[in-house]
Amino acid sequence: MEQYPAVRFMVQHGAKLAILAGLALPILGLVGVFVAAWHWIWLAAAVVAGIALWFVFKTFAELTHIIADMLLPQ
């Protein structure tokens, strides 16, 4: 896996990055509601979008892990 640094990075850090990606939108929504006086519905939309983003990114990280385990030589 030395030839594929991006795959190695995703295998090692994919789960943590999925959590960070999922939290980014709700944090942005909180900042928007409290600092920029956005309507609260944007916070709710950001939470739903953050959950969806976490799920998509987590799926991508797990698929990368499966591919690395099955196809790449150890």
N, C-alpha and C positions, 0 to 999 in steps of 0.2 A: 504494500500500500504506500510505499515511499514515493511512487511515481505520481500519486494522486493526492496532493495536499488538501484540496477542497473536500474530497470524500473523507479523508482522515479527520479533518476539522469537523465536518458534519457528524461523523460517528462519535467523536469525543464530546462535542458540545451542543449537539442538536436539541436535546431535551431542555437545556437551560435557555437556549436561544428561542425556543418555542414559547417558553414562559415569558421571556422579555418581550417578544413580539406581541403576545396576547395582552400584556399589561400596558403596552405603549398607548393604545387608543383610549382605554378608560382613563388613564392619567391625563391625556390630552383633553378628554371631555371634562374631567374635573377642573383642570386649569381654565378651560373655556367658560365653565359655569361660574366659577368663583372670581376669576380675574376679569374676563371679558363680558360677563353678564349675559351669557348665552342662555337660551331657554333650556329647562331641565330635560326636554325630550332629546336633546343632543347627547346628553350624558347617557341616557338609556340606549340610544342608538350606538354609542361608542362601546358600551358594555357588550351588547349583542355582537357587534362587529369584532370586538376583541376576542370573544369566545370563538367566533368563526375563524379568525386569523390564527389563534392558538391551535385549533383543530387541524387546519390545513398545514401549518408549519410542522406540527407534531407528526402528521402523516408523512410529510416529505422526509423528515428526519428518520422515521422508522423505515421507510422504503429504502432510503440510502443505506441504512444499517443492514437491511436484509440483502441488498445487492452486494454490498461489500463482503458480507459473510459468505454468500453463495458463489460469487463469481471471481472475486479477486484472490490471488494466492496470498497465503499468510506468510 
